[in-house]
Amino acid sequence: MAVDVLTETVIERPLAEVAEYAADPTTAPRWYENIRSVEWVTEPPLRVGSRVAFQANFLGRVLRYTYEIAEFEPGTRLVMRTAQGPFPMETTYTWEAAEGGGTRMTLRNRGEPAGFSRMAGPVMAAAIRRANRADLARIKALLENA
């Protein structure tokens, strides 16, 4: 079963500020509860083709995976795909202006589990949805209270 989870929030901060913070891989451990560490594989700055290695705890397991930047339109859209790791995943961030000067941020995770993970797809989707909601709440709180 494919996993396709879309979550969104409105952050009461300017679009440029939200997009710059969220697109910076080094900030991920601050607002993603499950991400423990991030390491550049290629040299910064972020651009199409950049690769970033993550270590995360998810569903009781330590996961190590590398994302490759597939699309990057600063201030608008960022698409990352796992270049290496246990579960093929694509993560997309989008940012757009919201009424009142805030920013609507969406976070979408899509993937196609293989092998044993295929049977765990519905459980994974629910866990990803819960994690994404918590992570967007965390980035919202961090940026609004900065």
Summary of the structure (lengths in Angstrom):
residues: 146
radius of gyration: 14.8
end to end distance: 39.9
largest distance: 46.7
contacts: 431
relative contact order: 0.26
helix: 32%
strand: 42%
